[in-house]
Amino acid sequence: MKKFVRVVGAVIENEQQHILCALRSPNMTLPNLWEFPGGKIEQNETPEQSLKREIAEELSCTVEVGEKIEEVVHEYEAVIVNLLTYKCRITEGTPTAEEHAELRWVPLAELNQLEWAPADIPTIDKLLADKINKNNA
């Protein structure tokens, strides 16, 4: 039976409405694919607590966790991932790539130009759909 892992991802937007994207390093699983920064939810942690801890570890900054954007279950070759993504705002510090190969601020409309980890794609679809709906409202 495949391992089931619960993970969180942060959709961090800046004042220019660009979204922080993180490139997985060559020595990570799913190397050289883009993702929303975050990581595994530890035992006895809420998704929000986990996200704050992971962002502090991975990006050396503090975030405020907002509304949940999407929940995805994606089956990879070796593992099943349950990914919860949340809107986040940086409250302290500047993101630094502690574990990732690169960090990049990308305009929402250009997110699809990056090669994403499969579990992150439904969140991008939802963000783009929300933007279209907002513009048509």
C-alpha positions as CSV (number, residue, x, y, z in Angstrom):
1,M,0.0,0.0,0.0
2,K,1.2,3.5,-0.8
3,K,2.1,5.9,1.9
4,F,-0.5,8.7,2.4
5,V,1.0,12.1,3.2
6,R,-0.8,15.3,4.3
7,V,1.0,18.5,3.1
8,V,0.3,22.2,3.0
9,G,1.2,24.8,0.4
10,A,1.3,28.6,0.8
11,V,0.0,30.9,-2.0
12,I,1.9,34.0,-1.1
13,E,1.0,37.2,-3.0
14,N,2.9,40.5,-2.9
15,E,1.6,44.0,-3.5
16,Q,2.0,43.7,-7.3
17,Q,-0.3,40.6,-7.1
18,H,2.6,38.3,-8.1
19,I,2.7,34.9,-6.5
20,L,5.8,33.3,-4.9
21,C,6.8,30.1,-6.7
22,A,9.5,27.8,-5.5
23,L,11.6,25.5,-7.7
24,R,12.3,22.1,-6.2
25,S,16.1,21.5,-6.1
26,P,17.7,18.6,-8.1
27,N,18.1,16.5,-4.9
28,M,14.4,16.7,-3.9
29,T,11.7,14.3,-5.0
30,L,10.0,15.7,-8.1
31,P,13.2,17.6,-9.0
32,N,13.2,20.8,-11.0
33,L,9.4,21.2,-10.8
34,W,7.7,24.4,-9.4
35,E,5.5,24.3,-6.3
36,F,3.9,26.4,-3.7
37,P,6.3,26.4,-0.7
38,G,5.2,24.3,2.3
39,G,5.6,20.8,3.5
40,K,4.3,17.9,5.6
41,I,1.8,18.3,8.3
42,E,3.3,16.8,11.5
43,Q,1.4,14.9,14.1
44,N,-0.7,17.2,16.4
45,E,-0.3,20.2,14.1
46,T,-3.2,22.0,12.4
47,P,-2.6,22.8,8.7
48,E,-2.1,26.5,9.6
49,Q,0.5,25.7,12.3
50,S,2.3,23.5,9.9
51,L,2.4,26.1,7.2
52,K,3.8,28.8,9.5
53,R,6.5,26.3,10.6
54,E,7.4,25.2,7.1
55,I,7.6,28.7,5.7
56,A,9.8,29.7,8.6
57,E,12.1,26.7,7.8
58,E,12.0,27.0,4.0
59,L,11.9,30.7,3.4
60,S,13.1,32.3,6.7
61,C,10.1,34.5,7.0
62,T,6.8,34.7,8.9
63,V,3.4,34.4,7.3
64,E,-0.2,35.0,8.3
65,V,-2.4,32.1,7.0
66,G,-5.6,33.1,5.4
67,E,-8.5,31.2,3.7
68,K,-8.1,27.7,2.2
69,I,-7.9,27.8,-1.6
70,E,-8.0,24.2,-2.6
71,E,-7.7,20.6,-1.3
72,V,-6.2,18.0,-3.7
73,V,-5.5,14.3,-3.4
74,H,-2.9,13.3,-6.0
75,E,-1.4,9.9,-6.5
76,Y,2.2,9.9,-7.4
77,E,4.2,6.7,-8.2
78,A,5.4,6.1,-4.7
79,V,3.0,8.2,-2.5
80,I,-0.5,9.6,-2.3
81,V,-0.4,13.3,-1.4
82,N,-3.3,15.2,0.2
83,L,-2.4,18.9,-0.4
84,L,-4.1,21.8,1.2
85,T,-3.3,25.2,-0.2
86,Y,-3.9,28.5,1.7
87,K,-3.6,32.2,0.9
88,C,-0.8,33.6,2.9
89,R,0.7,37.0,3.6
90,I,4.3,37.7,4.7
91,T,4.2,39.6,8.0
92,E,8.0,39.5,8.6
93,G,11.2,38.9,6.7
94,T,12.0,38.5,3.0
95,P,11.7,35.0,1.4
96,T,15.0,33.2,1.1
97,A,15.5,29.9,-0.7
98,E,16.8,27.7,2.1
99,E,15.8,24.4,0.5
100,H,14.7,25.3,-3.0
101,A,16.8,25.9,-6.1
102,E,15.1,29.2,-6.8
103,L,12.3,31.5,-5.7
104,R,10.4,33.6,-8.2
105,W,7.6,36.2,-8.0
106,V,5.3,35.4,-11.0
107,P,2.2,37.3,-12.2
108,L,-1.0,35.1,-11.8
109,A,-1.6,35.1,-15.6
110,E,1.9,33.6,-16.2
111,L,1.8,30.7,-13.6
112,N,0.9,28.2,-16.4
113,Q,4.2,29.0,-18.1
114,L,6.1,27.2,-15.4
115,E,6.4,23.4,-15.1
116,W,4.5,22.6,-11.9
117,A,4.4,19.5,-9.6
118,P,1.1,17.8,-10.5
119,A,-0.5,18.2,-7.1
120,D,-0.1,22.0,-7.3
121,I,-1.9,22.4,-10.7
122,P,-5.6,22.3,-9.4
123,T,-4.7,25.3,-7.1
124,I,-3.4,27.3,-10.1
125,D,-6.6,26.4,-12.1
126,K,-8.7,27.6,-9.1
127,L,-6.7,30.9,-8.8
128,L,-7.0,31.6,-12.5
129,A,-10.8,30.7,-12.5
130,D,-11.3,33.0,-9.4
131,K,-9.5,35.9,-11.2
132,I,-11.7,35.4,-14.3
133,N,-14.8,35.3,-12.2
134,K,-13.8,38.4,-10.3
135,N,-13.1,40.2,-13.6
136,N,-16.5,39.2,-15.0
137,A,-18.4,40.2,-11.8
